[in-house]
Amino acid sequence: QAARLENMVLNMLDFAKPFSIKRKTCNINHLLANAYETVIEAADKRGIKVKINRKEMPSCYLDEEKILQVLINLLSNAIDASPDGEVVRVTIQNHESALNIDVSDKGKGIDENLAEKIFEPFISGKSKGTGLGLSISKKIVEAHLGKLEYMINSYTGTTFRIIIPQDN
């Protein structure tokens, strides 16, 4: 409980402060590998496979630490939302001078009552969620002049898409 409370306070502090991003050239596959290492234990406990569609990508111009935070949050959410034994998929592509990263789960989807508020602070579909993870993630992506959006998958679950322009 103490760790949960500490995490909640840190999230509130993150949300309240203005973001200054420090872009540098980085490798998105390395960032995804770091995010994977952070969440794999939680996934393994539930028999969830995290599959990352790695492919050769040009160097990206990002704030590594902040985008890593977004990736960890989206992967953690996808793992939490997925039933035991399912697969969480991550796909990346360089599309029209933007980097797109999709994180897809096979959960029950986003409740209709929460859908319009999903990125607002303190709104959570989880019983133990603070409702700050997606708000902070959106703020980070927007600081990169990008977008964070979600789509309801036709079969089941949700995909969150990070879109970050790379022409800066």
C-alpha positions as CSV (number, residue, x, y, z in Angstrom):
1,Q,0.0,0.0,0.0
2,A,2.9,2.3,0.8
3,A,4.4,1.8,-2.7
4,R,1.0,2.4,-4.3
5,L,0.6,5.6,-2.4
6,E,4.1,6.8,-3.3
7,N,3.4,6.0,-6.9
8,M,0.1,8.0,-6.8
9,V,1.9,11.0,-5.3
10,L,4.6,10.9,-7.9
11,N,2.0,10.7,-10.7
12,M,0.2,13.7,-9.3
13,L,3.5,15.6,-9.1
14,D,4.3,14.6,-12.7
15,F,0.9,15.7,-13.9
16,A,1.0,19.1,-12.1
17,K,4.4,20.2,-13.4
18,P,5.0,21.6,-16.8
19,F,6.8,19.3,-19.2
20,S,10.0,20.3,-20.8
21,I,11.2,17.6,-23.2
22,K,14.8,17.0,-24.2
23,R,14.8,15.5,-27.6
24,K,17.7,13.5,-28.9
25,T,18.3,10.9,-31.5
26,C,17.4,7.4,-30.3
27,N,16.5,3.9,-31.4
28,I,12.8,3.1,-30.9
29,N,13.5,-0.6,-30.8
30,H,15.8,-0.1,-27.8
31,L,13.1,2.0,-26.1
32,L,10.6,-0.8,-26.7
33,A,13.0,-3.4,-25.3
34,N,13.5,-1.3,-22.1
35,A,9.7,-1.0,-21.7
36,Y,9.3,-4.7,-22.3
37,E,11.9,-5.5,-19.6
38,T,10.0,-3.3,-17.1
39,V,6.6,-5.0,-17.7
40,I,7.5,-8.6,-18.5
41,E,7.3,-9.9,-14.9
42,A,3.7,-8.7,-14.5
43,A,2.9,-10.3,-17.9
44,D,4.5,-13.6,-17.0
45,K,2.6,-13.9,-13.8
46,R,-0.6,-14.0,-15.8
47,G,0.7,-15.9,-18.7
48,I,0.3,-13.0,-21.0
49,K,2.7,-12.8,-24.0
50,V,4.0,-9.4,-25.1
51,K,4.8,-9.5,-28.8
52,I,6.7,-6.6,-30.3
53,N,6.8,-6.3,-34.0
54,R,10.4,-5.1,-34.3
55,K,11.7,-4.0,-37.6
56,E,14.4,-1.7,-38.9
57,M,13.4,1.8,-38.2
58,P,15.2,5.1,-38.8
59,S,16.5,6.9,-35.8
60,C,13.9,8.9,-33.9
61,Y,14.0,12.3,-32.4
62,L,12.4,12.0,-28.9
63,D,12.8,12.5,-25.2
64,E,13.7,8.9,-24.4
65,E,12.9,9.0,-20.7
66,K,9.4,10.5,-21.3
67,I,8.5,8.2,-24.2
68,L,9.7,5.3,-22.2
69,Q,7.3,6.3,-19.5
70,V,4.4,6.4,-22.0
71,L,5.3,3.0,-23.4
72,I,5.5,1.4,-19.9
73,N,2.1,2.9,-19.0
74,L,0.4,1.7,-22.2
75,L,2.0,-1.8,-21.9
76,S,1.0,-2.0,-18.2
77,N,-2.5,-1.0,-19.0
78,A,-2.8,-3.5,-21.9
79,I,-1.5,-6.3,-19.6
80,D,-4.0,-5.3,-16.9
81,A,-6.8,-5.2,-19.4
82,S,-6.0,-8.6,-21.0
83,P,-7.4,-11.9,-19.8
84,D,-4.8,-14.4,-18.5
85,G,-3.0,-16.2,-21.3
86,E,-3.7,-13.6,-24.0
87,V,-1.3,-11.6,-26.2
88,V,-0.5,-7.9,-26.0
89,R,0.8,-6.7,-29.4
90,V,3.1,-3.7,-30.2
91,T,3.6,-2.6,-33.7
92,I,5.7,0.3,-35.0
93,Q,5.9,2.0,-38.3
94,N,7.3,5.1,-39.8
95,H,4.4,6.6,-41.7
96,E,4.3,9.9,-43.6
97,S,7.2,11.5,-41.5
98,A,5.6,10.4,-38.2
99,L,6.4,7.5,-35.9
100,N,3.3,5.4,-35.1
101,I,3.4,3.0,-32.2
102,D,0.3,0.8,-31.5
103,V,-0.2,-1.1,-28.3
104,S,-3.2,-3.5,-28.5
105,D,-4.8,-5.7,-25.9
106,K,-7.6,-8.3,-26.0
107,G,-9.5,-7.0,-23.0
108,K,-13.2,-6.1,-22.7
109,G,-12.6,-2.6,-24.2
110,I,-13.2,0.8,-22.7
111,D,-16.5,1.3,-20.9
112,E,-18.8,3.6,-22.9
113,N,-19.3,5.8,-19.8
114,L,-15.5,6.4,-19.6
115,A,-14.7,6.6,-23.4
116,E,-15.0,10.4,-23.7
117,K,-13.2,11.0,-20.4
118,I,-10.4,8.4,-20.7
119,F,-7.6,11.0,-21.0
120,E,-8.9,13.3,-18.2
121,P,-7.0,13.2,-14.9
122,F,-8.4,11.0,-12.1
123,I,-10.7,9.1,-14.4
124,S,-9.9,5.4,-14.3
125,G,-11.6,2.1,-15.3
126,K,-9.4,0.2,-12.9
127,S,-10.4,-0.4,-9.3
128,K,-6.9,0.5,-8.1
129,G,-6.0,3.1,-10.8
130,T,-5.2,6.7,-10.1
131,G,-6.5,7.9,-13.4
132,L,-3.3,9.8,-14.1
133,G,-1.4,7.4,-16.4
134,L,-3.2,8.2,-19.6
135,S,-3.4,11.9,-18.7
136,I,0.3,12.1,-18.2
137,S,1.0,10.0,-21.3
138,K,-1.2,12.2,-23.4
139,K,0.6,15.3,-22.1
140,I,4.0,13.8,-22.9
141,V,3.0,12.9,-26.5
142,E,1.5,16.3,-27.0
143,A,4.7,17.9,-25.8
144,H,6.3,16.1,-28.7
145,L,3.7,17.7,-31.0
146,G,2.0,14.3,-31.4
147,K,-1.2,12.6,-30.6
148,L,-2.3,9.8,-28.3
149,E,-5.5,8.2,-29.5
150,Y,-7.4,4.9,-29.0
151,M,-9.5,2.6,-31.1
152,I,-11.9,-0.1,-30.2
153,N,-10.7,-3.3,-31.9
154,S,-13.3,-5.0,-34.0
155,Y,-12.6,-8.4,-32.4
156,T,-12.0,-7.4,-28.8
157,G,-9.9,-5.1,-26.8
158,T,-8.4,-1.7,-27.4
159,T,-5.5,-0.2,-29.3
160,F,-3.7,2.9,-28.2
161,R,-1.8,4.7,-30.9
162,I,1.1,7.1,-30.3
163,I,1.7,9.4,-33.3
164,I,4.9,11.5,-33.1
165,P,6.0,13.7,-36.0
166,Q,9.6,13.2,-37.0
167,D,10.2,16.1,-39.2
168,N,11.3,18.5,-36.4
